[in-house]
Amino acid sequence: MGDFVILFSALADPTRLRLLNLLQCGEVCVCYFVEILGETQPKISRHLAYLRRAGVVRARRDGKWIHYSLNKPADANAAAVLDATLAAIANERQMQRDRLALQKACCAQKLPASLEHAPRPQLVS
């Protein structure tokens, strides 16, 4: 029961939902979240840590960069809750704007100064 409490708590925050929404696009570095969500790096990192504790996000280190991606829970019921949540938020305007902003930032010829040295996200089609 405790795992579901943690999962539902993780899904109960707008910033965390926006992060999960962006992670549906693929593997993303924190700096892109900061740019797109307009939040500070410590706040984004705190929310990502919460999502990691809930088991729905995983991290991969590459040098000084940490890349985040979705992690489907092993428990079928928890995975179904995550899938239903992601499907439910997919058509929300804010979520669509966020995904569009990520695609534009990822594919831009000239990146904003805050993203110039950051690794580009590995987006899935």
Phi and psi in degrees as GROMACS dihedral restraints (atoms count N, CA, C in turn):
[ dihedral_restraints ]
;  ai    aj    ak    al  type     phi  dphi    fc
    3     4     5     6     1   -61.1    20    10
    4     5     6     7     1   -35.8    20    10
    6     7     8     9     1   -63.5    20    10
    7     8     9    10     1   -35.9    20    10
    9    10    11    12     1   -72.5    20    10
   10    11    12    13     1   -33.7    20    10
   12    13    14    15     1   -62.9    20    10
   13    14    15    16     1   -44.4    20    10
   15    16    17    18     1   -63.9    20    10
   16    17    18    19     1   -43.4    20    10
   18    19    20    21     1   -62.1    20    10
   19    20    21    22     1   -49.8    20    10
   21    22    23    24     1   -65.9    20    10
   22    23    24    25     1   -33.9    20    10
   24    25    26    27     1   -64.2    20    10
   25    26    27    28     1   -40.6    20    10
   27    28    29    30     1   -63.6    20    10
   28    29    30    31     1   -35.4    20    10
   30    31    32    33     1   -84.0    20    10
   31    32    33    34     1    -3.9    20    10
   33    34    35    36     1   -92.1    20    10
   34    35    36    37     1     9.7    20    10
   36    37    38    39     1  -118.6    20    10
   37    38    39    40     1   131.4    20    10
   39    40    41    42     1   -59.4    20    10
   40    41    42    43     1   -39.7    20    10
   42    43    44    45     1   -65.8    20    10
   43    44    45    46     1   -42.1    20    10
   45    46    47    48     1   -66.3    20    10
   46    47    48    49     1   -36.0    20    10
   48    49    50    51     1   -64.4    20    10
   49    50    51    52     1   -39.7    20    10
   51    52    53    54     1   -65.0    20    10
   52    53    54    55     1   -39.0    20    10
   54    55    56    57     1   -63.6    20    10
   55    56    57    58     1   -46.7    20    10
   57    58    59    60     1   -61.0    20    10
   58    59    60    61     1   -40.5    20    10
   60    61    62    63     1   -57.3    20    10
   61    62    63    64     1   -46.7    20    10
   63    64    65    66     1   -67.4    20    10
   64    65    66    67     1   -33.6    20    10
   66    67    68    69     1   -70.1    20    10
   67    68    69    70     1   -16.6    20    10
   69    70    71    72     1   -63.7    20    10
   70    71    72    73     1   -23.9    20    10
   72    73    74    75     1   -76.8    20    10
   73    74    75    76     1   -20.1    20    10
   75    76    77    78     1   140.0    20    10
   76    77    78    79     1  -163.8    20    10
   78    79    80    81     1   -77.8    20    10
   79    80    81    82     1   130.4    20    10
   81    82    83    84     1  -135.8    20    10
   82    83    84    85     1   143.5    20    10
   84    85    86    87     1   -88.6    20    10
   85    86    87    88     1   151.8    20    10
   87    88    89    90     1   -53.8    20    10
   88    89    90    91     1   -38.7    20    10
   90    91    92    93     1   -59.4    20    10
   91    92    93    94     1   -31.7    20    10
   93    94    95    96     1   -70.5    20    10
   94    95    96    97     1   -37.6    20    10
   96    97    98    99     1   -62.7    20    10
   97    98    99   100     1   -42.7    20    10
   99   100   101   102     1   -59.4    20    10
  100   101   102   103     1   -46.6    20    10
  102   103   104   105     1   -64.0    20    10
  103   104   105   106     1   -46.6    20    10
  105   106   107   108     1   -77.6    20    10
  106   107   108   109     1   -42.1    20    10
  108   109   110   111     1   -84.1    20    10
  109   110   111   112     1   -15.5    20    10
  111   112   113   114     1    67.6    20    10
  112   113   114   115     1    30.9    20    10
  114   115   116   117     1  -113.7    20    10
  115   116   117   118     1   166.5    20    10
  117   118   119   120     1   -76.1    20    10
  118   119   120   121     1   156.6    20    10
  120   121   122   123     1   -61.0    20    10
  121   122   123   124     1   -43.6    20    10
  123   124   125   126     1   -60.0    20    10
  124   125   126   127     1   -39.1    20    10
  126   127   128   129     1   -66.0    20    10
  127   128   129   130     1   -44.6    20    10
  129   130   131   132     1   -61.8    20    10
  130   131   132   133     1   -45.6    20    10
  132   133   134   135     1   -62.1    20    10
  133   134   135   136     1   -38.9    20    10
  135   136   137   138     1   -62.6    20    10
  136   137   138   139     1   -43.7    20    10
  138   139   140   141     1   -67.6    20    10
  139   140   141   142     1   -39.0    20    10
  141   142   143   144     1   -64.6    20    10
  142   143   144   145     1   -38.2    20    10
  144   145   146   147     1   -62.2    20    10
  145   146   147   148     1   -40.2    20    10
  147   148   149   150     1   -61.9    20    10
  148   149   150   151     1   -44.7    20    10
  150   151   152   153     1   -66.2    20    10
  151   152   153   154     1   -34.2    20    10
  153   154   155   156     1   -65.7    20    10
  154   155   156   157     1   -43.6    20    10
  156   157   158   159     1   -61.6    20    10
  157   158   159   160     1   -32.5    20    10
  159   160   161   162     1   -77.9    20    10
  160   161   162   163     1    -9.0    20    10
  162   163   164   165     1    82.0    20    10
  163   164   165   166     1    16.1    20    10
  165   166   167   168     1  -106.9    20    10
  166   167   168   169     1    -2.9    20    10
  168   169   170   171     1  -136.0    20    10
  169   170   171   172     1   142.4    20    10
  171   172   173   174     1  -123.3    20    10
  172   173   174   175     1   157.6    20    10
  174   175   176   177     1  -122.6    20    10
  175   176   177   178     1   147.2    20    10
  177   178   179   180     1  -134.5    20    10
  178   179   180   181     1   124.9    20    10
  180   181   182   183     1   -89.3    20    10
  181   182   183   184     1   137.2    20    10
  183   184   185   186     1  -136.8    20    10
  184   185   186   187     1    94.0    20    10
  186   187   188   189     1    66.4    20    10
  187   188   189   190     1  -126.3    20    10
  189   190   191   192     1   -87.2    20    10
  190   191   192   193     1    -4.3    20    10
  192   193   194   195     1   -97.0    20    10
  193   194   195   196     1   143.3    20    10
  195   196   197   198     1  -117.3    20    10
  196   197   198   199     1   125.1    20    10
  198   199   200   201     1  -104.1    20    10
  199   200   201   202     1   136.1    20    10
  201   202   203   204     1  -113.1    20    10
  202   203   204   205     1   146.3    20    10
  204   205   206   207     1  -147.8    20    10
  205   206   207   208     1   162.9    20    10
  207   208   209   210     1   -66.9    20    10
  208   209   210   211     1   147.6    20    10
  210   211   212   213     1  -130.8    20    10
  211   212   213   214     1   108.1    20    10
  213   214   215   216     1   -69.7    20    10
  214   215   216   217     1   127.3    20    10
  216   217   218   219     1   -60.3    20    10
  217   218   219   220     1   146.6    20    10
  219   220   221   222     1   -67.5    20    10
  220   221   222   223     1   -34.2    20    10
  222   223   224   225     1   -69.0    20    10
  223   224   225   226     1   124.6    20    10
  225   226   227   228     1   -60.7    20    10
  226   227   228   229     1   -37.3    20    10
  228   229   230   231     1   -69.0    20    10
  229   230   231   232     1   -41.0    20    10
  231   232   233   234     1   -65.8    20    10
  232   233   234   235     1   -40.1    20    10
  234   235   236   237     1   -63.4    20    10
  235   236   237   238     1   -38.8    20    10
  237   238   239   240     1   -65.5    20    10
  238   239   240   241     1   -38.6    20    10
  240   241   242   243     1   -63.7    20    10
  241   242   243   244     1   -45.7    20    10
  243   244   245   246     1   -62.2    20    10
  244   245   246   247     1   -46.8    20    10
  246   247   248   249     1   -60.2    20    10
  247   248   249   250     1   -43.0    20    10
  249   250   251   252     1   -65.1    20    10
  250   251   252   253     1   -38.9    20    10
  252   253   254   255     1   -64.7    20    10
  253   254   255   256     1   -47.3    20    10
  255   256   257   258     1   -62.5    20    10
  256   257   258   259     1   -39.4    20    10
  258   259   260   261     1   -66.6    20    10
  259   260   261   262     1   -38.8    20    10
  261   262   263   264     1   -67.3    20    10
  262   263   264   265     1   -33.8    20    10
  264   265   266   267     1   -90.9    20    10
  265   266   267   268     1   -12.0    20    10
  267   268   269   270     1   -56.3    20    10
  268   269   270   271     1   -35.2    20    10
  270   271   272   273     1   -96.6    20    10
  271   272   273   274     1     3.9    20    10
  273   274   275   276     1   -66.7    20    10
  274   275   276   277     1   139.2    20    10
  276   277   278   279     1   -57.3    20    10
  277   278   279   280     1   -44.4    20    10
  279   280   281   282     1   -61.0    20    10
  280   281   282   283     1   -40.6    20    10
  282   283   284   285     1   -66.3    20    10
  283   284   285   286     1   -40.6    20    10
  285   286   287   288     1   -64.8    20    10
  286   287   288   289     1   -42.1    20    10
  288   289   290   291     1   -62.1    20    10
  289   290   291   292     1   -41.5    20    10
  291   292   293   294     1   -62.1    20    10
  292   293   294   295     1   -45.6    20    10
  294   295   296   297     1   -63.8    20    10
  295   296   297   298     1   -40.1    20    10
  297   298   299   300     1   -63.6    20    10
  298   299   300   301     1   -42.4    20    10
  300   301   302   303     1   -62.8    20    10
  301   302   303   304     1   -38.8    20    10
  303   304   305   306     1   -65.4    20    10
  304   305   306   307     1   -44.5    20    10
  306   307   308   309     1   -62.6    20    10
  307   308   309   310     1   -41.5    20    10
  309   310   311   312     1   -65.7    20    10
  310   311   312   313     1   -43.3    20    10
  312   313   314   315     1   -65.6    20    10
  313   314   315   316     1   -39.4    20    10
  315   316   317   318     1   -66.2    20    10
  316   317   318   319     1   -39.8    20    10
  318   319   320   321     1   -98.1    20    10
  319   320   321   322     1     0.3    20    10
  321   322   323   324     1   -65.3    20    10
  322   323   324   325     1   141.5    20    10
  324   325   326   327     1   -67.8    20    10
  325   326   327   328     1   -44.7    20    10
  327   328   329   330     1  -115.4    20    10
  328   329   330   331     1   114.9    20    10
  330   331   332   333     1   -81.8    20    10
  331   332   333   334     1   153.6    20    10
  333   334   335   336     1   -59.1    20    10
  334   335   336   337     1   154.3    20    10
  336   337   338   339     1   -52.9    20    10
  337   338   339   340     1   -37.0    20    10
  339   340   341   342     1   -67.4    20    10
  340   341   342   343     1   -15.6    20    10
  342   343   344   345     1  -115.0    20    10
  343   344   345   346     1     0.9    20    10
  345   346   347   348     1   -54.9    20    10
  346   347   348   349     1   -39.8    20    10
  348   349   350   351     1  -103.0    20    10
  349   350   351   352     1     3.2    20    10
  351   352   353   354     1   -82.4    20    10
  352   353   354   355     1   146.3    20    10
  354   355   356   357     1   -69.6    20    10
  355   356   357   358     1   138.8    20    10
  357   358   359   360     1   -71.4    20    10
  358   359   360   361     1   145.4    20    10
  360   361   362   363     1   -60.9    20    10
  361   362   363   364     1   150.3    20    10
  363   364   365   366     1   -96.4    20    10
  364   365   366   367     1    85.9    20    10
  366   367   368   369     1   -81.2    20    10
  367   368   369   370     1   145.8    20    10
  369   370   371   372     1   -99.1    20    10
  370   371   372   373     1   152.7    20    10
